[in-house]
Amino acid sequence: MSFFLPAFKFEKVTDITPDILRELGVELLILDVDNTIAPYGQVTLDNQVLSWAGELKAAGVGLYIVSNNKGQRPEIFSKLLDVPYIKRAGKPSPRGVREALENAGVPPDRAALAGDQIYTDTIAANLAKVKMMLVEPIRFTNPFLAIRYFFELPFRTGKKL
């Protein structure tokens, strides 16, 4: 049951500040794409996310995109943010998260994953033993997603920072 529970909860990804990450000892923030840093289907990032990523990097926090997305969006966002990426990560398997940790040379206890879903992001983070930072989804684009998030409600807990 604990694999379904995030450690921390935020309204949006940009609420995860350099100070919070420093306090938690996080050197690497792994980012989900869909509904975490951009709505499904969107191929641009808003200025707030771009500015936020710049602040994290300036504070010495590494960023790494790990997405289940099979298309070009992870690569597009990787270029926009100037960070590495892994697509087709296979979450909830921890494989993609562990690969990012290895590539970045960061141990799990010094990393966190920011994502919007329990059944993919949270489980992958917990299996990989990184801190899970659950964010609210940016936008519901179809009824299936709304239903999926409804079934996640009992697990959408976590310490609010």
N, C-alpha and C positions, 0 to 999 in steps of 0.2 A: 504494500500500500504506500510506503514512503517514496517509492519511485515516481508516484503521481504528484508529489507535493513540491512546489518550488520553495526555495529558501526566502526569496524576496519578491515583492510585487510593486510594480510601478504603473502609473497611468500610461505613459508613453516612453519610448526608448530614450528620448532626449532628457528625461528626468534622472537618468543614471549619470551622475556627475563625476568629474575627476576626484573630488573630495571623498565621495562615497566609495569609489573604487580603491583609493589610496587607503582609506580606513579599513577596508576589508582585505587589503593586501593583494588586490587584483592587478596583475601586470598585463594580462591579455583578456580582451573582451571579444568573444566569439559572437557574431551577429547572424541571426536568421534574416532572410530577405522578406518573404511574402507576409504582409500585414504586420511586420515588425519595423522595418526601415522604409518600406513603401507599400502602398496598396497593391493587391494582385493586379497584374497586367500593366502597371505603370512602369515606364522605363527611364524615368527621371527621379531625382531626389529633390525634396524641397530644400530651400535655403537653410531652414532650421536644422535639418539633419546634417547637411554639409558643414555648417558652422560647428555643430556639436562634435562631429567626428574630428574636425580640426583641433578643437579644444582638448579632446582626449589625447590625441597624438602629441600635441604640444606639452601635455602633462606627463608624457612618457608611457601612456597606455597603448599597447599594441592592439590592433583590430584585425580580425580575420573573419571573412564571410564563409559560413557553412550552411548550405542550402540543399533542400531536396529538389529544387527546381532543376528541370532537365534542359531548359532553354538557354537563351543568351543573357537573361537578366543578371545572374550572379557575376558574369564577366563584365557586363556593362557597369554595374555598381562597384565592382572591384576597381575598375579604371577610374570612375568618378571619385572614389575615396582613396585611391592609390594604396590598396591593401590586397593581400593575397586572398584567394577563394578556393572553395571546394564545392562543386555542384554534384548532384545525384548522391548526396551524402547518406541516404538510406536511413535517416532518423525515423524511428526511435533507436535504431542501432547506434551505439556510441562510436562506430568506426570513423566517421567523418570528423567528429570532435577530437578523437584521439590522434588522427592524422594531423589536424591543425595544431594540436599541442606539440606533437613531435616536430613538425616543420618549424614552429616558432621557438622551439627549445624552452618551453615553459611547462613546469609541472602542474598537474591538475589543481593542487591546492592554491595556486597563484592565478587561476583563471576563472572566468564566469561566462555563461552563455545567456544572451538576451534573445528571447523569443516569445511568441504569442500563444503557443499551443501546448497543452498538457501532454497529449498522446504522441507527440513527436519530440518537440524541443525539451520539455521537462524530463521525460523519460531518458532521452539521450544524455542530457546533462548529468542526471543522477547516476546513470550507469558509468559514465566517464569520470565521475567524482569531481565535477566542477560545480561551482555555485550557480544555481539557476535563478535568473532574474526575469520573472514573468512580466510581460507588458500586455496591456489591453490591445486587442486587435484594432488596427486603424480603421477598417471599414468592412462591413459584410457585403460581399458581392453577389452571393447567391443563397438560396434557402438552405442548401446542404451545409454550408459553413455555419449558419445561424444555429442549426440543429446540433451540429458537432460541438459548438461552443456551449450550448445549453447543457449537453451531457458532461461537459468539463466543469460546470459550476461548483460541484461539491469539492473539487480539488483546486480551484482558483483562489488559493490562500497564499500566505507568505507574509513575512514581516514587511510592512510598508516603511520605506525610508524616505 
